[in-house]
Amino acid sequence: MRMYEDHLMLLSPPEIIRTEIARYKKASAKLIGDYQSMNSPAHISIQHKERQKPFMTDRNVDLLETELRSLPP
């Protein structure tokens, strides 16, 4: 039985943006050499909640939705 969970909320940008970021990462690797996240897909980290009770997942998602809706377009 798990007592706690870590939650990492991510947004995925549109495909055209992900492709462009992948190009920049490959170009960077040519200049500086391989690095750990060079093949990771592009994303925007929104929130990292450590050691959350599993029953809080829905509540955390609701709170995140409220926060995101309050951002200007």
URTA-V57837 format. One record per helix or strand of 2 or more residues. SS is the DSSP state (@ for helix, = for strand). FROM is the first residue (numbers start at 1). TO is the last residue. If there is no record, write none. Layout:
ss-><SS/SS>
from-><FROM/FROM>
to-><TO/TO>
This chain:
ss-><=/@/=/@>
from-><5/15/44/54>
to-><11/32/52/69>
